[in-house]
Amino acid sequence: MAAAALASHKRPAPEEASPVEAGKNKRPRYQLEDIDDYEMLEEIGEGVFGVVAKARDRRTREIVAVKWFRGDGEDRATVMLPAVMIEAGCLAACRGHPGVVQLRSVATDEATGDLYIVMELVAGPSLRSHLTTRRPFSEDETRDSMRQLLRVAEKLHAKGMIHRNINPDNILVGPDGALKVCGFGCTTPEKCVWKLCPEKPAWTLQYCAPEQLIGFGCYGPKADVWALGCVMAELLTGEPLLTATTEDEMIEQMEDVHDEFDNMGVEEAFEEIDLSLAGREVLAGLLAFDSDERLTAADALKHRWFTE
């Protein structure tokens, strides 16, 4: 079903304003901190929607990460605020979860209209960088990593949120090897997905689920599960499962992968990797092309690969 839809995909014309646009005439009431409470130290990265800097809280001396959304005066800040608060709200909903970067506060610069999300600073590389120095992962290492990541997805989905951009660049590796998911700029409440479908995708193409590529907003939390299947395959092989760089090329490559899975089965398609039958069952469940047949994060964690 997904493969047929991919072959004839068309993006609908925009009909409704996005949640960001819809909120520009009504300024939500949020208590924002003053960014002057933080001393900017150095830029450490750049995400889809903003620059990330290392900063010091002038009050507590804590070193934090600050995601910076550049504005253009008060009107621009008002337009951006709902999107920023969706991201911050998702982080707040996951507060205390060991696998999610922790929210500290949301701040603003009233003079410029810039907005900032202040988070804990994870002193470690991204999983992408980690993979370049030690690849591939063993089955035990992969199982431990996937258990952590699936627990994050389970928490998000239980809160009615979809990350929409899980990939090795948005997974940080702490000094103790613990994984933390970041990059929540694409996150949206599940109920809002259909409103967002006319927008240009901001997620990472190589980790998009088949139903995401169709572009009609007909996808849900299991899109994150597909992305985690791609991550699992990459941990085991040391290479991305999908590599196309344009949407049309990705659809063609995904159709090829679908045919391979259909003809051989996912378990046999990864015959060259050192993985138990139980592990192959999990991988097949995460990478089911039809989302109706794909595992949920909660069900995946109940599989014998994790429990026995």
N, C-alpha and C positions, 0 to 999 in steps of 0.2 A: 504494500500500500504506500509506504513512504517513498519507495523507489519510483513508482509511477508518478506520484505527485512531484517529485524532484524533476522529472523529465519535462514537465510542462509548467514549471513554476512561473508565476507572474506576481509582481508586487502590486497591491491595490493602491489606488490614489488616496492621498490623505483625506479623511473626511472629518476627523475630530481633532481638536487640540490635544496635545500631550498633557500629562499631569502638570508638567512644568509651566507650559503656556497657560493652562487653565487657571493656575494659581496667581497669575501676575496682577490681577485686579484686587486681590484680597491678600493682605500681608498677614501670614500666620503669626501668632504670638509665641515667640520662643525667647528664652533667656540666654542671650549670647554673651560670651566673655569678650574682653578686650584683647586683641592680639598683642598689644603692648606688654601684656603680662608674660610674653614669651620672647626670648632672645634667639633670633635665627642664627644658626651656626654654619650650615653648608647644605647645598642641594645634594640629595642622595638618590633621586630617581624621578621618573616622570610617568604618570599613568594616563589612562584614556582621557580623564577630565581635569587633571591638574598636576602641578609639580609637587613633589614630596621633598621636604627639607628636614634636617635634624635641627632641633631647637632645645633650648633650656627654659624650663619653667622658672621665672625669676623669683617666685614665692617659695617653691619647694626644692629648687635646684635639680629636679628630676630631668633627665634627658629624654625627650619625646620625639615622635615623628609627627610632622604637621603637613597635611595635604592642603595645598593652596589653590583656591579657585579664584582666578583673577576676575574682578568685576569692572564696571565702567560707570561708576556713580550709583546712587541709590536705586534707580529703576532697574539696573542690571542685577543688583543684589536681590531685589524683590523677585525677579524672574528665576534666579538660580536657587533661591532659598528652599523651595519645595523639594527639588532634586537633591540638594545637599542634606536636607533633613530626612529624606527617605534612606539615604546611605547611613547617616548617623543613627537613625531609628533602628535600622537593621543591626548595626553594631551594638546598640544599646540592648536590643532584644536578646543578643547572644552574650551579654556581659557575664563574665565568670566562666564561660566555656574555654577550656584550655586550648582548643584548636582554632580559636578566632582571635585576631589582633584586637586588643581591648581599647575601647573608646575612653578618652579622658574628658573631652569637652568639645563644644563648637564655639568658634570665635569669629569676630568680624573686625574689619578696619572701616570705621564709619567714613573716613575721609575718602577712601578709594572705592568702597563698595565690595572689596575683596572678602571672601568667606574662607574659613579654615576649619578642617576637622583635625582635632588633636588626638593622637593615638599613642599607645605604648610603642617604644622602639624595640624591635626584635634584632638583636645583635647576631645576625647570621645571614648567609646568602639566600638567594631564591633557590627553589628546587631545580630550576633550569640551570643555574650556575653549578649547583651541587652535582648534577648529572654529568657535567663535562669533566669532572675530576674523578668520578668513581662510577663507572657504568659497566654492565647493567647491575640491578639489584638482585640479590638472591631471593628465593621464594619467601623465606622467613622475614627478610627486610621489607619485601613488597607487602606481605600480609600485615605487618605492623603499620606501615605507612597508610595502606588502604583502610585499615580499621580507624585510624585517626581521621582521615578525610571523610569517610562515610558517616562518622559520628557528627561531623560538622554539617554535612548535607542533611542528615536526619533532623538536627536541631533547626536549621533554616526552614526546611519544608514543614516541620511541625508548627512553625510560626507563620506559615503562609507566605514565605518569601522564596524567590528563585535567584540564585547568584548570577547565572547567565554568562559567567566568564571565568570558570574554573580552569586553570591551566598552570603549568609549572612556574610561570612568571609571577603568578598570584598566590604562590605557596612559599612561605619562608621557612627555613630550617634553622632552628635555634641551636645554641651551643651544645645542648644535651641531645640533639637529634630530633627533638619534638617538632612537629609541623604545625604551622599556624597559617590559616587562610586569610588573605587580605584582598585588596582590589575589588571593593564592593561598589564601585562606581556604576556598574551595569545592573545592580540588584534592583528588583522590583517586586512589589506585592503580586502574587499570582493572579489576583483578580484584575490587575491593570495591564496584563500582557497584551490583550486584544487591542487596547488603546495605543500601545506603543508600536504595533507592527508596521505602520507606514514609515517609521523613522529609519534612517540609515543605521544598520547594525554597528554597534561599537565593540562587540565582543571579538574574541580571537577566533578567526575563521577555522583554523585547523582542529578546534575542539567543539565546534558546533554540532549539535544533533541533527539528524536528517530533517526532522520536523521544523527546526529553527530555520534551516535554509529555504524552506518553502516560502516563508515570509508572510503568512497569513495570521500570525499570532496564535496558531493552533498548537501551542506547546505548553508544557507545564513543568513541574519539578523534575520529571524524568529527563529533561534536557541536561540537567546537572549530572545525572547518573551516567549518561552517555559520555560527558566530558571526563568523568572519573574513570570510565572504562578506557578512554584514550590515555589518560595518565597512567593507569595500571599497565597497559601494553608498553608504554614508553619506559616505565621503570624496569620491566622485564627484558626488553630488547635493547634499551639504550638509544632508541631512535623514535621519532614521532610516528604515529600510525598513519596520519594524513599530512601531506606536505604542500598541497596546492596553495597558490597565493592569490587567486582570484575566485570569485564566487562561481563563475561558469566552470572553471577548471576543477574546483572542489566538487561540484555536482557530478562531473564526469568521473573523477577519482572515487567518489563515494559510491557511484553506481558500480564501478569495477570491484570495489571492496564488498559491496552487497552481493554481487554475483559470486565472488569467491566464497563468502560466508555461506551463501545459499547452496552452492555446489558441494563444498567440503565440510561445512559446519565451522563455527568459530574455533572449537577445540582443535580440529585438524589444521585449520589455517595457521595456527601458532604452534605447529608441530615441532619447530626447531628450538623452542624455548624450554628450559628445564622447569617444568611446572607440573604439579600433581593433578590428577583428575578433578579433585575438588576445586583446585584453583582455576582450572579451565572452565568448570561449571560457573564459577563466579564471573570470570571474564566474559563468557558467553552471555550471561544474564545482564551484565552491564552494557554490552554492545549489541543487544537485540535491536535490529533495525525498526521493527514495529514497536512503538512506545508502549502499546498495550501489553506486549510480551516482555518488556524490560523490567528488571527488578526495581523495586523502590530501594532507597538507601536503608530503610529500616529492615526490609526483608533480606537484603544482602548481608547485613550484619548478623542475621539469624542462621546463615548458611553454615554448614558443617565445617567449611574451611576456616571459619573464625571461631567456632564454638568447640570443636573437638581438639 
